[in-house]
Amino acid sequence: NEPHHPASDTAVITQEMSSLINTTIDTTRRISHDLLPPTLEDFGLVETIKELQSTLNRSNQIIVGFELVEKEKKIADKLVELNLFRVLQELINNSIRHGKSTEVEIKLWLSISQIKLVYSDNGIGFDPLVFANSKGMGMKNIESRLQMIQASFEYESSLGQGMKMIIERNANLSKS
């Protein structure tokens, strides 16, 4: 039988607890960042899209182009910004996973009266008639987020031609 070393047991347990606490802190930080990215909260949608663009372009997964076509005003409603950003993330995810896209283009108009976002990719596209009857969770999530912020949308695609989604929202709607 080996001698029992209570001091070393305590040191091991303390080290394991410290490691577990650090992992929990890192996980909590990542979850809170995912819920509301700090860039979105501090700098708004445009800067957050630029940050996403930079991250994705460095990842070598996909090339993201972004153009702020018009900026007459900022989006005042953080819920609108968050949902538009989450929709963009889901669209990019769909473009990579399902569309096999290598490039996406995002155009944003922030006019006095309207928010308009046009998203397009160079992926394999889809048949809109088949797609309308077989939407996955990602597309249902996109649609519910857009309904929540009272945005209209339409998409166009055909096999081999990529896809395009146009999202529009009256900039003057209340938060209701």
C-alpha positions as CSV (number, residue, x, y, z in Angstrom):
1,N,0.0,0.0,0.0
2,E,1.2,3.5,-0.9
3,P,1.2,6.1,1.8
4,H,-1.7,8.6,1.7
5,H,-0.7,12.2,0.9
6,P,-3.6,14.5,1.9
7,A,-1.7,17.7,0.9
8,S,-1.1,16.5,-2.6
9,D,-4.7,15.3,-2.9
10,T,-5.8,18.8,-1.9
11,A,-3.5,20.3,-4.5
12,V,-4.9,18.1,-7.3
13,I,-8.5,18.8,-6.3
14,T,-7.7,22.6,-6.1
15,Q,-6.1,22.4,-9.6
16,E,-9.1,20.5,-11.0
17,M,-11.6,23.0,-9.5
18,S,-9.6,25.9,-10.8
19,S,-9.6,24.4,-14.3
20,L,-13.3,23.7,-14.1
21,I,-14.0,27.3,-13.0
22,N,-11.9,28.7,-15.8
23,T,-13.7,26.5,-18.4
24,T,-17.1,27.7,-17.0
25,I,-16.0,31.3,-17.2
26,D,-14.9,30.8,-20.8
27,T,-18.1,29.0,-21.8
28,T,-20.3,31.7,-20.1
29,R,-18.3,34.4,-21.9
30,R,-18.7,32.6,-25.3
31,I,-22.5,32.1,-24.7
32,S,-23.0,35.8,-23.8
33,H,-21.0,36.9,-26.8
34,D,-23.1,34.6,-29.0
35,L,-26.3,36.0,-27.5
36,L,-25.4,39.7,-28.1
37,P,-22.0,40.2,-29.8
38,P,-20.2,43.1,-28.0
39,T,-19.5,44.8,-31.4
40,L,-23.2,44.9,-32.1
41,E,-24.1,46.4,-28.8
42,D,-21.2,48.9,-28.8
43,F,-20.9,49.9,-32.5
44,G,-24.1,48.7,-34.3
45,L,-24.9,46.4,-37.3
46,V,-22.6,47.9,-39.9
47,E,-19.4,47.4,-37.8
48,T,-20.6,43.9,-36.7
49,I,-21.1,42.9,-40.4
50,K,-17.6,44.2,-41.1
51,E,-16.2,42.1,-38.2
52,L,-18.0,39.0,-39.5
53,Q,-16.8,39.7,-43.0
54,S,-13.2,40.0,-41.8
55,T,-13.4,36.8,-39.7
56,L,-15.0,34.7,-42.5
57,N,-12.5,36.1,-45.2
58,R,-9.6,35.0,-42.9
59,S,-11.2,31.6,-42.4
60,N,-10.7,30.5,-46.1
61,Q,-14.2,29.0,-46.0
62,I,-15.9,31.7,-48.0
63,I,-15.3,35.2,-49.4
64,V,-17.7,37.8,-48.1
65,G,-18.2,41.1,-49.8
66,F,-20.0,43.9,-48.0
67,E,-21.2,47.2,-49.3
68,L,-22.9,49.9,-47.2
69,V,-24.8,51.4,-50.2
70,E,-26.6,54.1,-48.2
71,K,-26.4,55.3,-44.6
72,E,-28.7,58.2,-43.8
73,K,-29.3,57.0,-40.2
74,K,-28.4,54.3,-37.7
75,I,-30.8,51.6,-36.7
76,A,-32.1,52.7,-33.3
77,D,-33.7,49.4,-32.3
78,K,-31.2,46.9,-31.0
79,L,-33.6,44.0,-31.5
80,V,-33.9,44.8,-35.2
81,E,-30.1,44.9,-35.5
82,L,-29.7,41.6,-33.6
83,N,-32.2,39.8,-35.7
84,L,-30.8,41.1,-39.0
85,F,-27.4,40.0,-37.9
86,R,-28.6,36.6,-36.9
87,V,-30.4,36.2,-40.2
88,L,-27.2,37.1,-42.0
89,Q,-25.3,34.5,-40.0
90,E,-27.9,31.8,-40.8
91,L,-27.9,32.8,-44.5
92,I,-24.1,32.5,-44.6
93,N,-24.2,29.2,-42.8
94,N,-26.8,27.9,-45.3
95,S,-24.7,29.2,-48.2
96,I,-21.7,27.2,-47.0
97,R,-23.4,24.0,-45.8
98,H,-26.2,23.6,-48.4
99,G,-25.3,25.9,-51.3
100,K,-21.6,25.0,-51.5
101,S,-21.0,28.7,-52.1
102,T,-17.5,30.2,-52.3
103,E,-18.7,33.8,-52.3
104,V,-21.5,35.9,-50.8
105,E,-22.3,39.5,-51.3
106,I,-24.1,41.7,-48.7
107,K,-25.5,45.1,-49.5
108,L,-27.2,47.3,-46.9
109,W,-29.2,50.5,-47.3
110,L,-30.1,52.5,-44.2
111,S,-32.2,55.3,-45.5
112,I,-34.5,57.6,-43.5
113,S,-37.5,55.6,-44.4
114,Q,-36.3,52.0,-45.0
115,I,-33.8,49.4,-44.1
116,K,-32.9,47.1,-47.0
117,L,-30.6,44.2,-47.0
118,V,-29.7,42.2,-50.2
119,Y,-27.9,38.9,-49.7
120,S,-26.6,36.8,-52.6
121,D,-24.3,33.8,-53.0
122,N,-22.8,31.9,-55.9
123,G,-23.8,28.5,-54.6
124,I,-25.6,25.6,-56.3
125,G,-29.0,27.3,-55.9
126,F,-32.3,25.5,-55.5
127,D,-35.7,25.1,-57.1
128,P,-38.0,27.6,-55.3
129,L,-41.1,25.3,-55.7
130,V,-39.4,22.4,-54.0
131,F,-37.8,24.6,-51.4
132,A,-41.1,26.2,-50.4
133,N,-42.4,22.7,-49.3
134,S,-39.2,21.5,-47.6
135,K,-37.7,24.4,-45.6
136,G,-35.2,23.4,-42.9
137,M,-34.9,24.8,-39.4
138,G,-32.5,27.4,-40.6
139,M,-34.9,28.9,-43.1
140,K,-37.8,28.7,-40.6
141,N,-35.6,30.5,-38.1
142,I,-34.8,33.2,-40.6
143,E,-38.5,33.7,-41.5
144,S,-39.6,33.9,-37.8
145,R,-36.8,36.4,-37.0
146,L,-37.9,38.6,-39.9
147,Q,-41.6,38.4,-38.9
148,M,-40.6,39.3,-35.4
149,I,-39.1,42.6,-36.6
150,Q,-41.9,43.2,-39.1
151,A,-39.6,42.8,-42.1
152,S,-40.7,41.6,-45.5
153,F,-38.5,39.3,-47.6
154,E,-38.4,37.5,-50.9
155,Y,-35.8,35.1,-52.3
156,E,-35.0,34.0,-55.8
157,S,-32.9,31.1,-56.9
158,S,-32.6,28.5,-59.6
159,L,-30.5,25.4,-59.8
160,G,-26.9,26.3,-60.6
161,Q,-27.5,30.0,-60.2
162,G,-27.0,30.7,-56.5
163,M,-29.6,32.5,-54.4
164,K,-30.6,36.0,-53.6
165,M,-32.7,37.3,-50.6
166,I,-34.1,40.8,-50.3
167,I,-35.1,41.9,-46.9
168,E,-36.9,45.2,-46.3
169,R,-38.3,47.0,-43.3
170,N,-39.8,50.3,-42.7
171,A,-37.2,52.2,-40.7
172,N,-39.9,54.1,-38.8
173,L,-41.8,51.2,-37.3
174,S,-42.2,51.2,-33.5
175,K,-40.7,48.4,-31.4
176,S,-44.1,46.8,-30.8
